[in-house]
Amino acid sequence: MSTTDDHHVLAFYSRHPISRDQILAGVQSSRGHLDGLAPQDLFAFDQDHYGGLAMVDALAERAGIGQGCQVADFCAGLAGPARYLAHKYGAIVTCIELNPHRAPGAADLTQRVGLAERVRVVRGDVMRVPLAAQTMDAVISQEALLHVPDKRAALSEAYRVLKPGGRLAFTDWAEHRRMNAADAASMWRGIAAQSVQSFASYPQMLREIGFRHVAVDDLTADWGGILEERFAMYRKLREETQRLGTPSGDDEFYRSYARLVALVKERTLGGGRFTAQK
């Protein structure tokens, strides 16, 4: 990743309309105060991924996550899924997050709900994960590897940190057919999508790395409606965050997101859930 590309990806999430301050403002509006927060008080606000808690449950099931499982969340963002996994499943989660605003934001939210002993936030790059080999029972990620330039490096790191028999489960964009150059450029400018794998190339890559029992769920049909709802949410959030004075996203983000919805609806782009075992 060049310095310019790295800055663009980091800047995308620094100006993203979902932020720590926006989450806390939503919680305060619903509860009237921020005292004595419990993990579930955040769940309506902190799940910055497609499909909400049901999709986290699906990943947990496929990754075999349960009480005491050591889990690494690659590109964990504000750690909403990590807190949910710790709270509901009793997992011990290490969040790997590169963005200089989201990593401390994730740690602060986690501290506020009393989960700091079960959810650890590490500022780091998923292409060079600061974890020892064979220490994790599961690795997860949700719609984040699209921002990573070298996906093979990130998935190889997942393989390295997993214990023998450990499981990988992640969701990401995937192409049904190749995007044209204009659409690829729009996805980069507005959403910081470095590159997109296909439904065939991701499983092939996983097998080449050494994973076995590779499986794919095509989520494209579900994502069409989910992304339409998220786009409506983002447009509403833009007005709210501008009033709050928190990051609101830029014009390019909203233009690109509208095009993303269309690309998924026409099945150029789609979503996949990819699972595998070491």
N, C-alpha and C positions, 0 to 999 in steps of 0.2 A: 504494500500500500504506500503510495507516495505521501509526502507531507501534506500536499494539497487535498488529496482524497481523504486522508485521515481527518483533517480539519473539517471537511464537509460532512462526514458521518457524525463526528462528535457534535458539530454545530446543529445538525438536524434535531438531535434529541435535546440539546440545550434550549432550543426555541419551540419544542413540541408543546401542544396545548395541555397535555396531561403532565403535571409536575407535582412535586411534593406539596407546594403551597396551594395548588388547585385542589388536590385531594383533601387537604386539611380544611380548606374553605368549604368544600362540599359536606364534610363530616360535621363541621360546626353549624352549617345551615340546617342540617337534618336533626342534630342533637341539641343545639343551642349552646354547646360548650365542648371543650376538648379534654375535660378532666376524666380520669379513670378509663381511658380508651381500652377496649378489648379488641382482639384481632378481627372479630366479625363486624365490628363497627366500620372497618375500612373496606370490606369486601365489595360493597356496592360502588366503590370509587377507585380502587387501586388495581383492578385487573385489566391492565393495558395490553390486551391481546385479543385474538378473535375467539368469540364463543363463550367467554365468561368461565364460571367455575365448572360447568359441565365438561369443558374441554380440558381443564386441569385434572378433573377426575379421570377422564379417558387416558391421559398421559400417565397418571399414577397407576392405573390398572395395568397398562401395557408395560410399564417399567417395573412393576412389582414392588411399588413403594409401600412400606408399612412402618410400624413402630420401630424406631431406632435405626432405620435405613440412613446411610450416608449418601446424600444426593448433591450433585453439582448442577447448578442452573447456569448454563452458558448464556451470556448476554441477558442478565437477569433484570435489567431495568430498575424499576422502583421496588422490586421484590414482592409484588402482590402474590403471585403464585407460590413463591417460597414460603411466605407466611401462612398461606392456606395449607400447604403440605405439612408444615410443622404443627399447625393447630389441629387439623382434622386427622392426619395420618400419624402424627408423632415422629415425623422425619427430622433429621438433622441436616440442614441445607447450607451449602456454601455457594454464595452468589458471586459469579464472576461478571463484573461490569466495568467497562472502560470509561464511560462518560463521566467527566469530573463533577457534574452536578447531580446525576442520577445515583451514583454510588453513595455519596453522603446523604442524599435524600432517602435512599432505601434504608440506610443504617438508622437514620433518625426516626422514620416511621416504625421500624422494627422495635427500636428502644421504647417508643411511646406505648406499644401494645404488649410489652413484657416478654418479647420473644428473642431477645438478644443472645440468650444462651443456646438457642436452637437454630437461629438463622444468622450466619456470619456473612458479611459483605466484604469482598476483596476487590479492590480496583485492579483490574488486570485485563489482558488481551487473551481471547479464547484461542488464538493461534499459538500462544506461548503461555499455557495455563500454569500459574504458580501453585500447583498442587503436586504432591508426591505420587509416584506411580502406584497403581493397584490399591487405591485407598477408598474408592467410591463404589457403592452398590448400584447406583444409577446416575445417568447424566440425562438432563432434559434441556430443551430449549423451545421457545415459541416465537415463530415469525420473526426471527432475528438474524439467522445466518445469511439472509439476503443482503445484509449490510457488510458481511465479511468477505474480503476479496479472495482469500485462499480457503475455501471450504474444506478441501482435503486436509489442510493443516489442522483446522479446528476439529474435524472428525477424527483425525489421527490422535489428537490430544485427548479426545473423549475415550478412545480405545486405550490409550496409555494409562489414564487415571482410573479406569474401571478395574475392579477385581475380576479374576476369572469367573465367568458366569454372569457378570454384571450386565445390566441392560441400558441401552440407549433408546430414548423416545423423544422425537422432536417434530414440530410442525414448521413448514416453510412454504413460501411460494414455489411453484413448479410450472414449467411451460408444458402446455399441450402441443403447441406449435410455436416456432420461433417468433418472438416479437420483432417488429420492424425497427429500423434504426431510430426513427423519430420517437416511438414509444419507449424504447430502451433509454433514450436520452432524457425523456420526460420523467421516467421512474427514477433515474439517477438525480436529476435536478431537484425534484420535488420530494422524493421519499428516500433518497440516498441508497437506492438498490444498486449494489456494486455489480452483481451478476446474478443470474437465475439458472438453476439447474432444471433438468427435465424429469419427468416421471420415470424415465429409463436410466438417466445418468446418475441420479442419486443412489439407487440400489446398487448399481455397478460399482460406484465409488466405495460404498460401504463394504462390499465383498472384497474388493481389491485391498482395502485397509486390513482386512482380516475378520470382520464381523461375520457371524453366521445367523441363520434363522431371520433373514431380512424380510420384512413385510411392509406393505404400503397400503394405506387407506386413502382413496381419492375423496377429498372433502370439498371439491369444487362446487357441487350443487348446493351444499350448505353455505359456503362462503359467499355466494352471490347475495343472498338475503342479509347475511351478517355484515358484509361490507357496506351495503346500502344503509343499514341501521347505524353503523359506525360513522359513515359520512354525515348523516343527519346529526348524530351526536357531536361530531367535531364542529359542524357549522354552528350549533347552539353554544358549544363551549367557546368558540371564538368570541362571541359577544360577551359571555360571562367573564372570560379571562381578560379581555380588554378592560372591562369595568374593574376587575381586581388588580390590574397592573401586573399580571403574571404572563409568562410566555403564551403566545396565541397561535404560533405557526405563521408562515408567510404565504403570500398569494400563490407561489409556485406549488406549495404543499397541497392547497385546496384544488388547484387545477389538475395536478397529477392524481390526486385521490379520486376525482371524478372520472378520470380516464382509467384508473385501476378498476373501479367498479365495472366499467364497460368491458374491459379486457377479460375480466372474470366471467361476466355474463355471456360473452361471446365464446368463451372457452379457448381463448388464446393463452391466458394465464389461469392458473388454478391453485389449489392448496392441497398439500399432502401431509399425512401423518406417517412418519417413517420410524420403524422400530427394528432393533437388531440386538444381538447378544454377543458378548465377547467369549 
